Amino acid sequence: MTGLGPQRGLEEAAALERRRRRELLRRSRIFNPRIRTIGIDKDALDAQVKERKIQEAAEKAEHERFAHHMKKNDKLMCLLEEHQKNEIKDLNRALTEFHKNFQKPETRREFDLNDPQALKKDRPARVSDDDPRCTISGMQKFMGEDLNHDQRMKFQKEQIREWSLQQQKDLKNALADQKLADDLYDKFRIELDRKIMEEQRKEEESRRAVCTATKNFNKIQVAELDHKNELEKAQKMKDDMYEITCLLRGDFLSENPDQAIGPGGKHNVLVDRWKGMNQEQLMAIREFQKEQVLEKQRAREQERRREAEWDRQRLQAARSQLLWERHQQRQDQVQRRDLDAVNAGLSQEQKAKNIYLKEEEYSNIPTEEFYAQFNTTTR
């Protein structure tokens, strides 16, 4: 089961590579104008159908192989589950037998408390001096009054020896049964491993056979494809040579201008066969182009003169504006000087008037008040 993953990955990678190569070939055929045809590519469709069938057959074989492995694993799981169930059943049966033989309710220490026949089996409180039911709390039997001590001790030792021998025997039987079960289980596992190895060997052989058959089939397919490509290449070369010969001998490459003349005469031209104009038509077109060039030069000269006139007028207007601004500045300077002179005269007159008024005011007050007012002013 571990070898299926890489093998399947290689097969998927090979399939993807084949599909990519086929798509590139198909694209080269479609975009090649020499071999492109309108319609359906039947060869490509047939190849795709054939490859699809091969892929479906491979997938079917893969699913069948996977189903075979699943069935085989299911059988192995069923055998293992059956063996496990049998082991659990044997263990439960042995445990039940052990409980039935060695763990009976009558052998329990507290059975006398839960015995349903206790009242029927009950006896008087004391039958004799050797009655084992005569405990210390019953005040019916005291130390030193046990007359059967030696026989009782001997009987207890014998009973303990019998019990130990029985336990040893049971232990040996259980160990022997466990060993036998382990041996059988080991034999079963060895046989199961041998069968699994045999199945794996057969599977490897079948896989090798499938790989060999696939390789042979691929070689045959490659040989057929090479032969088909050689035939197609030879046919293509033959067709190309025939096409080249036809084109060289035809009117299309010979550039025959007479083939453009229609059935209506010289002036009826067939557009799909027209090979160009004659010398007279070319000379007429060149004369018309020369006239257009001269007309365009005259228009450019007029445009240049008009732009020169506009530049001259703009320069004259700018010069006049500059002269007016300078004259305006000179007038502003003259007005500013006149205004400064007038302001200076008014300031002198104002100062003289203030001095005169102060002198008049000082001449009208007494001398003491004058000195007091003078001191206050100087402070």
C-alpha positions as CSV (number, residue, x, y, z in Angstrom):
1,M,0.0,0.0,0.0
2,T,2.9,2.4,0.6
3,G,4.2,2.2,-3.0
4,L,0.9,3.3,-4.6
5,G,1.3,7.0,-3.8
6,P,4.6,7.7,-5.6
7,Q,3.6,5.6,-8.6
8,R,0.3,7.4,-8.9
9,G,2.1,10.8,-8.5
10,L,4.4,9.9,-11.4
11,E,1.5,8.8,-13.6
12,E,-0.3,12.0,-12.9
13,A,2.8,14.1,-13.7
14,A,3.3,12.2,-16.9
15,A,-0.3,12.8,-17.9
16,L,0.0,16.5,-17.1
17,E,3.1,16.7,-19.2
18,R,1.4,14.9,-22.2
19,R,-1.6,17.2,-21.9
20,R,0.7,20.3,-21.8
21,R,2.7,19.2,-24.8
22,R,-0.5,18.4,-26.8
23,E,-1.9,21.9,-25.9
24,L,1.3,23.6,-27.2
25,L,1.1,21.6,-30.4
26,R,-2.6,22.5,-30.8
27,R,-1.9,26.2,-30.1
28,S,0.9,26.2,-32.7
29,R,-1.5,24.7,-35.3
30,I,-4.2,27.2,-34.5
31,F,-2.1,30.3,-34.6
32,N,-0.1,29.2,-37.7
33,P,-1.8,30.8,-40.7
34,R,-0.3,28.4,-43.2
35,I,-2.0,25.3,-41.8
36,R,-4.9,26.8,-39.8
37,T,-8.3,25.6,-40.9
38,I,-11.8,26.7,-39.9
39,G,-13.8,24.0,-38.1
40,I,-13.1,21.2,-35.8
41,D,-9.7,19.5,-35.5
42,K,-10.8,15.9,-35.8
43,D,-7.3,14.4,-35.3
44,A,-6.9,16.3,-32.0
45,L,-10.3,15.3,-30.8
46,D,-9.6,11.6,-31.7
47,A,-6.3,11.8,-29.9
48,Q,-8.1,13.4,-26.8
49,V,-10.8,10.7,-26.9
50,K,-8.2,7.9,-27.2
51,E,-6.2,9.4,-24.3
52,R,-9.3,9.8,-22.3
53,K,-10.1,6.1,-22.8
54,I,-6.6,5.1,-21.8
55,Q,-6.9,7.3,-18.7
56,E,-10.3,5.9,-17.8
57,A,-8.9,2.4,-18.2
58,A,-6.0,3.2,-16.0
59,E,-8.3,4.8,-13.4
60,K,-10.5,1.8,-13.5
61,A,-7.6,-0.6,-13.0
62,E,-6.4,1.6,-10.1
63,H,-9.9,1.5,-8.5
64,E,-10.1,-2.3,-8.9
65,R,-6.6,-2.7,-7.4
66,F,-7.6,-0.4,-4.5
67,A,-10.9,-2.3,-4.0
68,H,-8.9,-5.6,-4.0
69,H,-6.6,-4.2,-1.3
70,M,-9.6,-3.0,0.7
71,K,-11.3,-6.4,0.6
72,K,-8.0,-8.0,1.7
73,N,-7.7,-5.6,4.6
74,D,-11.3,-6.1,5.5
75,K,-10.7,-9.9,5.6
76,L,-7.6,-9.5,7.8
77,M,-9.5,-7.2,10.1
78,C,-12.4,-9.7,10.4
79,L,-9.9,-12.5,11.2
80,L,-8.2,-10.4,13.9
81,E,-11.6,-9.3,15.4
82,E,-12.8,-12.9,15.4
83,H,-9.6,-14.0,17.1
84,Q,-9.9,-11.2,19.7
85,K,-13.5,-12.1,20.4
86,N,-12.5,-15.8,20.9
87,E,-9.8,-14.8,23.3
88,I,-12.1,-12.6,25.3
89,K,-14.7,-15.4,25.3
90,D,-12.1,-17.9,26.5
91,L,-11.0,-15.5,29.2
92,N,-14.5,-14.9,30.4
93,R,-15.3,-18.6,30.4
94,A,-12.1,-19.4,32.4
95,L,-13.0,-16.6,34.8
96,T,-16.5,-17.9,35.2
97,E,-15.2,-21.4,35.8
98,F,-12.7,-20.1,38.4
99,H,-15.5,-18.2,40.2
100,K,-17.7,-21.3,40.1
101,N,-15.0,-23.7,41.4
102,F,-12.9,-21.6,43.8
103,Q,-15.0,-18.6,44.7
104,K,-18.3,-20.1,45.7
105,P,-20.6,-18.1,48.0
106,E,-20.3,-20.9,50.6
107,T,-16.6,-20.3,51.0
108,R,-16.8,-16.6,51.8
109,R,-16.1,-15.5,55.3
110,E,-19.4,-13.5,55.7
111,F,-21.6,-16.1,54.0
112,D,-23.2,-17.1,57.4
113,L,-24.6,-13.5,57.6
114,N,-26.3,-13.8,54.2
115,D,-27.1,-17.5,54.1
116,P,-30.8,-17.9,53.3
117,Q,-30.8,-21.4,55.0
118,A,-29.2,-20.0,58.2
119,L,-32.3,-20.6,60.4
120,K,-32.7,-24.1,59.1
121,K,-29.0,-24.9,59.7
122,D,-28.9,-23.1,63.1
123,R,-28.1,-25.3,66.1
124,P,-28.3,-24.7,69.8
125,A,-25.9,-22.3,71.4
126,R,-23.7,-25.1,72.8
127,V,-23.7,-28.7,71.9
128,S,-20.5,-29.8,73.7
129,D,-17.3,-28.4,75.1
130,D,-15.6,-28.9,71.7
131,D,-18.2,-26.8,69.9
132,P,-16.3,-24.3,67.7
133,R,-19.1,-21.8,68.1
134,C,-18.3,-21.3,71.7
135,T,-16.4,-18.0,71.4
136,I,-14.8,-15.9,74.2
137,S,-17.7,-13.5,74.3
138,G,-20.0,-16.5,75.0
139,M,-18.4,-17.1,78.3
140,Q,-18.7,-20.9,77.6
141,K,-15.1,-21.8,76.8
142,F,-11.9,-20.4,78.4
143,M,-8.2,-20.7,77.8
144,G,-6.7,-23.9,78.9
145,E,-9.9,-25.8,78.4
146,D,-9.3,-26.8,74.8
147,L,-8.7,-30.6,74.9
148,N,-8.5,-31.1,71.1
149,H,-5.7,-28.5,70.5
150,D,-3.2,-30.9,68.9
151,Q,-5.7,-32.6,66.6
152,R,-7.1,-29.3,65.6
153,M,-3.6,-27.8,64.8
154,K,-2.7,-30.9,62.8
155,F,-5.9,-30.7,60.8
156,Q,-5.4,-27.0,60.1
157,K,-1.8,-27.6,58.9
158,E,-3.0,-30.5,56.6
159,Q,-5.8,-28.3,55.3
160,I,-3.3,-25.4,54.6
161,R,-1.0,-27.8,52.8
162,E,-3.8,-29.1,50.7
163,W,-4.9,-25.6,49.8
164,S,-1.3,-24.6,48.8
165,L,-0.9,-27.7,46.7
166,Q,-4.2,-27.0,44.9
167,Q,-3.2,-23.4,44.3
168,Q,0.2,-24.4,42.9
169,K,-1.6,-26.9,40.6
170,D,-4.0,-24.3,39.4
171,L,-1.2,-21.8,38.8
172,K,0.7,-24.4,36.7
173,N,-2.4,-25.2,34.7
174,A,-3.1,-21.5,34.1
175,L,0.5,-20.9,33.0
176,A,0.3,-23.9,30.7
177,D,-2.9,-22.7,29.2
178,Q,-1.5,-19.2,28.8
179,K,1.6,-20.5,27.1
180,L,-0.5,-22.7,24.8
181,A,-2.6,-19.7,23.9
182,D,0.5,-17.6,23.2
183,D,2.0,-20.3,21.0
184,L,-1.2,-20.5,19.0
185,Y,-1.4,-16.8,18.6
186,D,2.3,-16.6,17.5
187,K,1.6,-19.3,14.9
188,F,-1.5,-17.5,13.7
189,R,0.5,-14.2,13.4
190,I,3.3,-15.9,11.6
191,E,0.9,-17.5,9.1
192,L,-0.9,-14.2,8.7
193,D,2.4,-12.4,8.0
194,R,3.4,-15.1,5.5
195,K,0.1,-14.6,3.7
196,I,0.5,-10.9,3.6
197,M,4.0,-11.2,2.2
198,E,2.7,-13.5,-0.4
199,E,0.0,-11.1,-1.4
200,Q,2.5,-8.2,-1.5
201,R,4.8,-10.3,-3.7
202,K,1.9,-11.1,-6.1
203,E,0.9,-7.4,-6.1
204,E,4.5,-6.4,-7.0
205,E,4.6,-8.9,-9.8
206,S,1.3,-7.6,-11.2
207,R,2.5,-4.0,-10.9
208,R,5.7,-4.9,-12.8
209,A,3.6,-6.6,-15.5
210,V,1.4,-3.5,-15.8
211,C,4.4,-1.2,-16.0
212,T,6.0,-3.4,-18.7
213,A,2.8,-3.5,-20.7
214,T,2.4,0.3,-20.3
215,K,6.0,0.9,-21.4
216,N,5.6,-1.4,-24.5
217,F,2.3,0.4,-25.3
218,N,4.0,3.8,-25.0
219,K,6.9,2.7,-27.2
220,I,4.4,1.5,-29.9
221,Q,2.5,4.8,-29.6
222,V,5.7,6.8,-29.9
223,A,6.8,4.8,-33.0
224,E,3.3,5.3,-34.6
225,L,3.4,9.0,-33.8
226,D,6.9,9.4,-35.3
227,H,5.8,7.6,-38.5
228,K,2.7,9.7,-38.7
229,N,4.7,12.9,-38.2
230,E,7.2,11.9,-40.9
231,L,4.3,11.3,-43.3
232,E,2.7,14.6,-42.4
233,K,6.0,16.4,-42.8
234,A,6.6,14.9,-46.2
235,Q,3.0,15.8,-47.3
236,K,3.5,19.3,-45.9
237,M,6.7,19.8,-47.8
238,K,5.0,18.5,-51.0
239,D,2.1,20.9,-50.5
240,D,4.4,23.8,-49.7
241,M,6.5,23.2,-52.9
242,Y,3.3,23.1,-55.0
243,E,2.0,26.3,-53.4
244,I,5.3,28.1,-53.9
245,T,5.3,27.0,-57.5
246,C,1.8,28.2,-58.1
247,L,2.5,31.6,-56.4
248,L,5.7,32.1,-58.4
249,R,3.9,31.4,-61.7
250,G,0.7,33.3,-60.8
251,D,-0.1,37.0,-61.3
252,F,-0.1,37.7,-57.6
253,L,3.7,37.8,-57.1
254,S,4.5,38.8,-60.7
255,E,2.9,42.2,-60.0
256,N,1.0,42.2,-63.3
257,P,-1.0,45.5,-63.4
258,D,-3.2,44.3,-66.2
259,Q,-5.0,41.9,-63.8
260,A,-6.6,44.9,-62.0
261,I,-8.4,46.1,-65.2
262,G,-12.1,45.2,-64.9
263,P,-14.5,44.1,-67.6
264,G,-15.8,47.7,-67.9
265,G,-12.6,49.1,-69.3
266,K,-9.4,50.9,-68.2
267,H,-11.1,53.0,-65.5
268,N,-13.0,50.1,-64.0
269,V,-10.4,48.9,-61.4
270,L,-10.7,45.7,-59.4
271,V,-9.7,46.6,-55.9
272,D,-8.6,43.1,-54.8
273,R,-6.2,42.9,-57.8
274,W,-4.9,46.4,-57.9
275,K,-1.0,46.5,-58.0
276,G,-0.4,50.3,-57.8
277,M,-0.6,53.5,-59.9
278,N,1.1,54.2,-63.2
279,Q,3.7,57.0,-63.8
280,E,1.1,59.5,-65.0
281,Q,-1.0,59.1,-61.9
282,L,2.1,59.4,-59.7
283,M,3.2,62.6,-61.5
284,A,-0.2,64.2,-61.1
285,I,-0.2,63.3,-57.4
286,R,3.3,64.8,-57.0
287,E,2.3,68.1,-58.7
288,F,-0.7,68.4,-56.5
289,Q,1.5,67.8,-53.4
290,K,4.0,70.5,-54.6
291,E,1.1,73.0,-54.9
292,Q,0.0,72.0,-51.4
293,V,3.5,72.6,-50.1
294,L,3.7,76.1,-51.7
295,E,0.3,77.0,-50.4
296,K,1.3,75.9,-46.9
297,Q,4.5,78.0,-47.2
298,R,2.6,81.1,-48.2
299,A,0.2,80.6,-45.3
300,R,3.2,80.3,-42.9
301,E,4.7,83.5,-44.3
302,Q,1.5,85.4,-43.7
303,E,1.2,84.0,-40.2
304,R,4.8,85.0,-39.5
305,R,4.2,88.6,-40.7
306,R,1.0,88.9,-38.7
307,E,2.8,87.7,-35.6
308,A,5.7,90.2,-36.2
309,E,3.2,93.1,-36.5
310,W,1.5,92.0,-33.2
311,D,5.0,91.9,-31.5
312,R,5.8,95.4,-32.8
313,Q,2.5,96.8,-31.5
314,R,3.0,95.1,-28.1
315,L,6.5,96.5,-27.8
316,Q,5.2,100.0,-28.6
317,A,2.4,99.8,-26.1
318,A,4.8,98.5,-23.4
319,R,7.2,101.4,-24.2
320,S,4.4,104.0,-23.9
321,Q,3.3,102.5,-20.6
322,L,6.8,102.7,-19.3
323,L,7.2,106.4,-20.3
324,W,3.8,107.2,-18.7
325,E,4.8,105.5,-15.4
326,R,8.1,107.3,-15.3
327,H,6.3,110.7,-15.9
328,Q,3.8,109.8,-13.1
329,Q,6.7,109.0,-10.7
330,R,8.4,112.3,-11.4
331,Q,5.1,114.2,-10.8
332,D,4.6,112.2,-7.5
333,Q,8.2,113.2,-6.4
334,V,7.6,116.9,-7.2
335,Q,4.2,116.9,-5.3
336,R,5.9,115.1,-2.4
337,R,8.7,117.7,-2.2
338,D,6.1,120.6,-2.3
339,L,4.1,119.0,0.4
340,D,7.1,118.4,2.6
341,A,8.1,122.1,2.2
342,V,4.5,123.2,3.0
343,N,4.5,121.0,6.1
344,A,7.9,122.3,7.2
345,G,6.6,125.9,7.0
346,L,3.5,125.1,8.9
347,S,5.6,123.4,11.5
348,Q,7.8,126.5,12.0
349,E,4.8,128.7,12.2
350,Q,3.2,126.4,14.8
351,K,6.4,126.4,16.9
352,A,6.7,130.2,16.8
353,K,3.1,130.6,17.7
354,N,3.5,128.3,20.7
355,I,6.5,130.2,21.9
356,Y,4.7,133.5,21.6
357,L,1.7,132.2,23.5
358,K,4.0,130.9,26.3
359,E,5.7,134.2,26.5
360,E,2.4,136.0,26.8
361,E,1.3,133.7,29.5
362,Y,4.5,134.1,31.5
363,S,4.4,137.9,31.3
364,N,0.9,138.0,32.9
365,I,1.7,136.0,36.1
366,P,3.6,137.3,39.3
367,T,7.3,136.8,39.8
368,E,7.0,134.2,42.7
369,E,4.4,132.2,40.8
370,F,6.6,132.4,37.8
371,Y,9.6,130.9,39.6
372,A,7.4,128.2,41.2
373,Q,5.9,127.3,37.9
374,F,9.4,127.4,36.3
375,N,10.8,125.1,39.0
376,T,7.8,122.7,38.5
377,T,8.3,122.7,34.8
378,T,12.1,122.0,35.1
379,R,11.4,119.2,37.5
